[in-house]
Every structure is written in C-alpha cells, then in structure tokens.
Amino acid sequence: MENLNRIKGALADAGKMGVWFAGQLGKDSVTVSKWCTNTTQPDLQTLAKISELLNIDIRELIVKRKVNIQYDL
C-alpha cells in the first residue's frame, strides 16, 4: 500500500504511543495500528482530531505527492 499519511512519524515526533493515542480517540488500537502502517486511512474528521491531539497542522499528517500531468495538445 502506498504511504498516504505520516501518523506514525507524527506520533514518534510527539513522543506518544499508539495505545495512548487510541484511548484519546476512542478507537481500537488495531485501528490506529492500521493507520500507522497505511493499511487503512482515517476519515477527515478523525484526521482533524489527530492533528489537535498532536498539536500539529493537519497538512503535516498527509504525505505530499508530486503529480505529473501531461497534456496532449
């Protein structure tokens, strides 16, 4: 699976553990683990809660991707 979020890195930067994080969000630790491994992705509302909990801009949780668009003229 493609890396779409950097929740795992943000947790590490904040010095927080997945178990604490799951409890704060009211989610199962397996769900948080799946987010951290990019197996599944949180919805936007949850992503906003995550940014608040970790005190970071929501944009820092999303992996930037370079998009190459080619146009046929």
N, C-alpha and C positions, 0 to 999 in steps of 0.2 A: 504494500500500500504506500502511496505517496505521502510524504510528510506535508500536512496541511496546517498543523498547529505546532506551537512550541510550548505547550503547557508543562511538559516535563522539565524543560530548561528553566522556565519561569518559576516553577516550584523550587528547583535547586537554588536558583538565584536568591529566592526569598528565605531559604533555609527551612522550608516546610516539607512535611511528609505527606504522602498520599492519604494515609489514614486520617490525619487531622483534616485535610482538605475535604475528603468525602464527608466527614461529620459536619463540617461547616456548611456544605452544600446540601446536606440531607440526601446524599446519593450513596449507593453501594460502592465499596472500594474496588470491586471488579469493574464497574463503570468508569471510575476515574483511571484505573489502570489501562483500560482500552483507549481512553482519550490520550493518555501519556504515550502510548505506543502507536497512536494514529490508526488504530484498528477501526474505531468509530469516532465521530465528531460530536461535540456538544452543540446544542442549538444556540442561536444568537442571544437569547435571554440568559442562558446559563453562562455563555462566554462573557457577557456583561457582568454577571455576578462574580465570575472568576477574576476579572480584572479589578473589581472592587476589593475582593478579599486579598489579592496580592498587591494592591495599591500600584497598579501599572496601567498604562494606556491599553485599551483593548487591541489596538493595532499591533502591539508588541507580542500578542499571542498568536498572530497569524503569520505564517511563513510567506515571505514575499516571493512572488514568482515572476520571472521575466516572460513576457508574452511576445512572441514573434508573429506578426501579422503580415502576410504577403498578399498583395493585391495584383490581380491580373488586369492590366489596362489595355 
